[in-house]
Amino acid sequence: MVKAIVGANWGDEGKGKITDMLAEESDIIVRFQGGSNAGHTIINDYGKFALHLLPSGVFYSHTTSVIGNGVALNIPYLFKEVNDLVSRGVPKPRILVSDRAQILMPYHILFDQYEEERLGGKSFGSTKSGIAPFYSDKYAKIGFQVSELFGEESDLRDKVNSVIEMKNVLIEHLYHKEPLDPDEIFKTLLEYREMVRPYVCDTSKFLHDAIKDGKKILLEGQLGSLKDPDFGIYPMVTSSSTLASYGAIGAGIPCYEIKDVVTVVKAYSSAVGAGEFVSEIFGDEADELRRRGGDGGEFGATTGRPRRMGWFDAVATRYGCRMQGATEVALTVLDVLGYLDTLPVCVGYEIDGQVTKDFPTTHLLKKAKPVYEYLPGWKEEIRGIKEYDKLPENCRKYIEFIEKEIGVPITMVSNGPERHEIIRRKSELQK
């Protein structure tokens, strides 16, 4: 059985914890898109970790971690992550890398930095991890697939020369920087070949066989629905599809094999980077929520940037769940909200004097103002509670209000950052 774990909003929903938890009962965990540009924070018996390329199930000795063909593969970064885990006492994970994955090149990171610098105040708020230049090259057919490392060296050399000739025109005449040396790039690729050689295989065939054998497979998405290049807040989006549907492509399996889509939803809103954010809050109110949020505060796992904060947005979340094809929802960081007397929930957007509950495209989103309903807080610490019925009444009412607004059963409620701080519940929507 194949299950996808994806985000409903801007990312930062707590997918890492949910993947880490569900991996305990899984055989294979697959990263199917994105690269090292976003991170998943995990707290378990080994400590606190921020993973960027590795799937969040690497902490179990019985699992296999797969880097799928849809991933932006930063080879030295991948092995740095593995070494960092091992140095902290984690058993070395079993990793397989798709022979059809494409390689994130050092110059992709440079181009990302140069372009953000050139755009100045109109930049996209990139993590400068090279993701947009990487996917641009992939679809322009001038990227380097892992399989090419193991072909004829003369063919690889010719391609390097051709690509770098094109890149240097931009570097010298648009960005006014030092040109790239094709000899250095070719040498780097040969080094990458030896690093990745032991892990490369046809992961699509591996997953096909695993499905036939009845293995349990998790597809782990990066970021969330609102960062999807088609259905997100374009152009302030990422460069690969963040939707569960793409999991089939990014892993190389048939779409009908994805039987369950666990969509992770945060009990309030947060975002890293630029883009429209209707329920955003500012000042002391935001600072207090940011300080209390997550484990140690709301800061990007990749950039360390303070996350932008907001109240729960039912309009965006309902849309995000719809685009993911959510079959169930995991609601995270609920414990953070215990300090509030009143909980605002954004239930509609006012645009040009009209209230809508449908999530619009970006030019309308820019004009949207939040319409709030206010729910009473529970003013209690809820960490440590294991049964849904033991939660304070106002806490349960908040969960059930959100569930009704988004129209998807909330089957898991996370009330703390650690692996087993989770409450399983049977939703009325499942009856």
C-alpha positions in Angstrom: 0.0 0.0 0.0 1.2 3.5 -0.9 0.4 6.5 1.4 1.4 10.1 0.6 2.2 12.6 3.3 1.9 16.2 2.1 1.2 19.8 3.3 -2.0 21.8 2.9 -0.5 25.3 3.0 2.8 27.1 2.7 4.9 24.2 4.1 6.2 24.2 7.7 3.1 22.2 8.8 5.0 19.5 10.7 5.2 16.8 8.0 8.6 15.6 9.3 7.1 14.5 12.6 4.2 12.8 11.0 6.4 10.9 8.5 8.8 9.9 11.2 5.9 8.6 13.2 4.2 6.7 10.4 7.5 5.4 9.1 7.6 3.2 12.2 5.0 1.0 10.6 6.3 1.3 7.0 8.9 -0.4 4.9 10.0 2.3 2.4 9.9 6.1 2.5 10.3 8.1 -0.7 11.2 11.7 -1.4 9.5 12.5 -4.7 10.2 16.2 -5.4 12.1 19.3 -4.3 15.6 19.4 -2.9 17.5 20.7 0.0 15.6 24.0 -0.1 13.2 23.1 2.7 13.6 21.1 5.9 11.7 18.8 8.1 12.3 19.1 11.8 12.2 15.8 13.8 12.5 15.1 17.5 13.0 11.5 18.5 15.1 9.3 20.8 18.3 10.3 19.0 17.7 14.1 19.5 16.5 16.9 17.4 17.2 16.9 13.6 16.5 19.1 10.6 16.5 16.9 7.5 16.6 18.5 4.0 17.1 15.8 1.4 16.8 12.6 3.3 13.3 11.2 3.9 12.1 11.6 7.4 12.0 7.8 8.0 15.8 7.4 8.1 15.8 6.8 11.8 14.5 3.2 11.6 16.7 0.3 10.9 13.9 -1.6 9.1 13.2 1.1 6.5 14.7 1.9 3.1 14.9 5.5 2.1 14.5 6.3 -1.6 15.5 9.5 -3.4 13.1 9.5 -6.3 13.6 10.7 -9.9 11.6 13.9 -9.2 14.2 15.2 -6.6 16.8 17.9 -7.1 19.7 15.7 -6.1 22.5 17.7 -4.3 24.9 14.8 -4.0 27.5 16.2 -1.5 24.6 17.6 0.6 23.0 14.2 0.7 26.1 12.5 2.0 26.8 15.3 4.5 23.3 14.6 5.9 24.1 10.9 6.2 27.4 11.6 7.9 25.8 14.0 10.3 23.3 11.4 11.4 25.9 8.7 11.9 28.1 11.1 13.9 25.2 11.6 16.3 24.6 7.9 16.9 22.0 7.1 14.3 22.5 3.8 12.5 23.6 4.4 8.9 20.4 4.4 6.8 19.8 2.2 3.8 19.5 4.6 0.8 18.6 4.1 -2.8 19.0 6.9 -5.4 17.1 6.9 -8.7 19.2 6.5 -11.8 16.8 9.0 -13.4 17.2 11.7 -10.7 18.8 14.8 -11.9 21.9 16.4 -10.3 21.8 19.8 -8.7 25.0 21.4 -9.9 27.2 23.9 -7.9 26.4 26.6 -10.6 22.7 26.2 -9.9 23.3 27.6 -6.4 25.4 30.4 -7.9 22.7 31.3 -10.4 20.0 31.3 -7.6 22.1 33.8 -5.6 23.0 36.0 -8.6 19.3 36.2 -9.7 18.0 37.1 -6.2 20.8 39.7 -6.0 19.8 41.1 -9.4 16.1 41.3 -8.5 16.8 43.1 -5.2 13.6 44.2 -3.6 11.5 42.2 -6.2 13.2 38.9 -5.3 11.2 35.7 -4.7 12.6 35.1 -1.2 14.5 32.1 -2.4 16.4 29.9 0.0 19.3 30.2 -2.6 19.6 26.4 -2.8 19.6 26.4 -6.6 16.2 24.9 -7.0 14.7 27.2 -9.7 17.8 27.1 -11.9 17.9 23.3 -11.5 14.3 22.7 -12.6 14.8 25.3 -15.4 17.7 23.3 -16.8 15.8 20.0 -16.3 12.9 21.1 -18.5 15.2 22.9 -20.9 16.9 19.5 -21.4 20.4 20.8 -20.3 20.4 19.1 -16.9 22.6 16.1 -15.9 20.8 12.9 -15.1 22.5 10.5 -12.7 22.5 7.8 -15.4 24.7 10.1 -17.6 27.5 9.8 -15.0 27.9 6.1 -16.0 27.9 6.6 -19.7 30.8 7.4 -22.0 33.1 10.0 -20.4 33.6 11.7 -23.8 29.8 12.2 -24.1 29.7 13.7 -20.6 32.6 16.0 -21.4 31.1 17.2 -24.6 27.8 18.0 -22.8 29.6 19.9 -20.0 31.4 22.0 -22.6 28.2 22.8 -24.4 26.2 23.7 -21.2 29.0 25.8 -19.6 29.5 27.8 -22.9 25.8 28.8 -22.6 26.0 29.5 -18.8 29.0 31.7 -19.2 27.2 34.0 -21.5 24.7 34.8 -18.8 27.3 34.9 -16.0 29.5 37.4 -17.8 27.0 39.6 -19.5 23.9 39.5 -17.2 25.4 39.0 -13.8 28.9 40.3 -14.5 30.6 37.5 -12.5 33.6 35.2 -13.1 33.0 32.6 -15.8 32.7 28.9 -14.9 35.6 26.5 -15.8 34.3 23.5 -17.7 37.3 21.4 -16.6 36.3 22.0 -12.9 32.7 21.1 -13.6 33.7 17.9 -15.4 36.0 16.9 -12.5 33.2 17.6 -10.0 30.8 15.3 -11.9 33.4 12.5 -11.8 33.7 13.0 -8.1 29.9 12.8 -7.7 29.9 9.6 -9.7 32.0 7.8 -7.2 30.1 9.2 -4.2 26.7 8.1 -5.5 27.8 4.8 -7.3 26.9 2.4 -4.5 23.3 3.7 -4.1 22.1 4.1 -7.7 19.5 1.8 -9.1 16.2 1.7 -11.0 14.1 2.8 -8.0 10.9 2.7 -10.1 11.4 -1.0 -10.6 12.3 -1.4 -6.9 9.1 0.3 -5.9 7.1 -1.7 -8.4 8.4 -4.9 -6.9 7.8 -3.7 -3.4 4.1 -2.8 -4.2 3.7 -6.3 -5.7 5.1 -7.8 -2.5 2.7 -5.9 -0.3 5.2 -3.5 1.2 4.1 -0.4 3.0 5.4 2.7 1.2 5.3 6.4 2.3 5.7 9.2 -0.2 7.0 12.3 1.6 6.2 15.7 0.0 8.1 18.9 0.6 6.4 22.3 1.2 2.6 22.5 0.7 -0.2 23.1 -1.7 0.2 26.9 -1.8 3.8 26.6 -3.0 2.8 24.4 -6.0 3.8 26.1 -9.3 0.4 25.5 -10.9 -2.0 25.8 -8.0 -0.1 27.9 -5.5 0.4 31.6 -5.0 2.3 32.0 -8.3 4.9 33.3 -8.8 5.9 33.1 -5.1 6.1 29.3 -5.4 8.6 26.5 -5.5 9.7 24.9 -8.8 8.4 21.4 -8.5 4.9 20.2 -7.9 4.1 19.8 -4.2 0.9 17.8 -4.7 0.3 14.2 -3.8 -0.6 13.5 -7.5 2.9 14.3 -8.5 4.2 11.6 -6.0 3.3 9.0 -8.6 5.5 10.7 -11.2 8.3 11.7 -8.8 8.6 8.2 -7.5 7.9 6.4 -10.8 4.8 4.4 -9.8 1.2 4.2 -11.2 -1.1 7.0 -9.9 -3.8 4.5 -8.8 -1.4 2.9 -6.3 -1.7 6.0 -3.9 -4.5 4.8 -1.7 -4.3 7.3 1.2 -3.3 11.0 1.2 -2.5 12.2 4.7 -2.5 16.0 4.5 -0.8 17.8 7.3 -2.5 21.0 8.6 -1.2 23.4 11.2 -3.5 24.6 14.0 -2.4 28.1 13.1 -0.6 29.5 10.0 3.1 30.1 9.3 5.2 30.7 6.2 8.8 31.2 5.2 9.5 33.4 2.2 7.5 36.0 0.2 4.0 35.7 -1.1 0.3 36.4 -0.3 -0.7 35.4 3.3 -4.2 36.7 4.1 -4.4 35.7 7.8 -0.9 37.1 8.6 -0.4 38.8 11.9 2.3 41.3 13.0 4.0 42.9 15.9 3.8 41.6 19.4 1.0 39.3 18.6 3.1 37.5 15.9 6.2 37.6 18.1 4.4 35.8 20.9 3.0 33.1 18.7 6.4 32.7 16.9 8.2 32.4 20.2 5.8 29.7 21.6 5.5 27.9 18.3 7.0 24.6 17.3 9.9 23.3 19.5 12.1 26.3 20.2 10.1 28.7 18.1 9.0 29.2 14.5 12.1 29.6 12.4 12.8 28.0 9.0 14.6 24.6 9.2 16.7 25.5 6.2 17.3 29.2 6.4 16.8 29.9 10.1 14.6 32.9 9.1 11.8 33.8 11.4 8.6 32.4 10.0 5.7 34.8 9.1 2.8 34.0 11.5 -1.0 34.0 11.1 -4.2 32.6 12.4 -5.8 29.5 11.0 -6.9 30.0 7.4 -9.9 27.7 6.6 -10.2 29.1 3.1 -6.6 28.3 2.1 -6.6 25.0 4.0 -9.8 23.7 2.5 -8.4 24.5 -1.0 -5.0 22.9 -0.1 -6.7 19.7 1.1 -8.8 19.7 -2.1 -5.8 20.0 -4.3 -4.0 17.3 -2.4 -6.9 14.9 -2.6 -6.8 14.6 1.2 -8.3 11.4 2.6 -7.4 12.4 6.2 -5.8 15.2 8.0 -3.1 15.4 10.7 -3.5 18.6 12.8 -0.2 19.7 14.3 1.1 22.1 17.0 -2.3 22.3 18.7 -0.5 22.5 22.1 1.0 25.9 21.2 -2.4 27.7 21.3 -3.1 27.0 25.0 -2.1 30.5 26.0 -4.9 32.3 24.1 -8.2 33.5 25.5 -9.7 33.7 22.0 -8.8 31.9 18.8 -9.5 33.7 15.5 -10.2 31.5 12.5 -10.2 33.0 9.0 -13.4 31.6 7.4 -13.7 33.8 4.4 -12.0 36.4 2.2 -13.4 39.8 1.5 -12.5 40.9 -2.0 -13.9 44.1 -3.5 -16.7 44.1 -0.9 -17.7 40.5 -1.6 -17.0 37.6 0.8 -15.9 34.3 -0.7 -14.9 31.0 0.8 -13.1 29.9 -2.4 -9.3 30.4 -2.7 -8.6 32.8 -5.6 -5.7 33.3 -7.9 -2.9 35.7 -6.9 -4.1 39.0 -8.4 -7.3 38.7 -6.3 -5.5 37.3 -3.3 -3.5 40.5 -3.1 -6.8 42.4 -2.4 -8.2 39.8 0.1 -9.0 40.7 3.7 -9.6 38.0 6.3 -13.1 37.4 7.7 -12.8 35.9 11.1 -14.9 33.9 13.5 -13.7 33.8 17.1 -13.7 30.7 19.2 -13.0 30.5 23.0 -9.6 29.3 24.1 -9.0 26.4 26.5 -6.2 28.0 28.6 -4.7 24.7 29.6 -1.5 22.7 28.8 -2.6 19.7 26.7 0.8 18.0 26.2 0.8 14.5 27.5 -2.9 13.9 26.8 -3.3 10.6 24.9 -7.0 10.3 24.4 -9.2 12.7 22.4 -12.0 12.8 25.0 -9.5 14.0 27.7 -8.8 17.2 25.8 -10.5 20.4 27.2 -14.0 20.9 25.7 -13.0 24.2 23.9 -10.0 22.4 22.4 -12.2 19.7 21.0 -14.6 22.4 19.7 -11.7 24.1 17.9 -10.7 20.9 16.2 -14.2 20.0 15.2 -14.8 23.6 13.9 -11.7 23.3 11.7 -12.8 19.8 10.5 -16.2 21.1 9.5 -14.7 24.0 7.6 -12.2 21.9 5.6 -14.5 19.0 5.1 -11.8 16.3 5.6 -11.7 14.0 8.7 -9.0 15.0 11.2 -7.7 11.6 12.3 -4.5 12.6 14.1 -4.0 15.5 16.5 -0.4 16.4 17.4 -0.1 17.9 20.9 3.7 18.1 21.2 6.9 17.9 19.1 8.0 14.4 20.0 7.4 11.3 17.9 4.6 9.8 20.0 2.9 13.0 21.2 -0.1 12.3 19.0 -3.8 11.6 19.6 -5.6 9.3 17.2 -9.3 9.9 16.8 -12.3 8.6 14.9 -13.9 11.5 13.0 -17.6 11.9 12.7 -16.9 12.4 9.0 -15.7 8.8 8.8 -18.9 7.3 10.2 
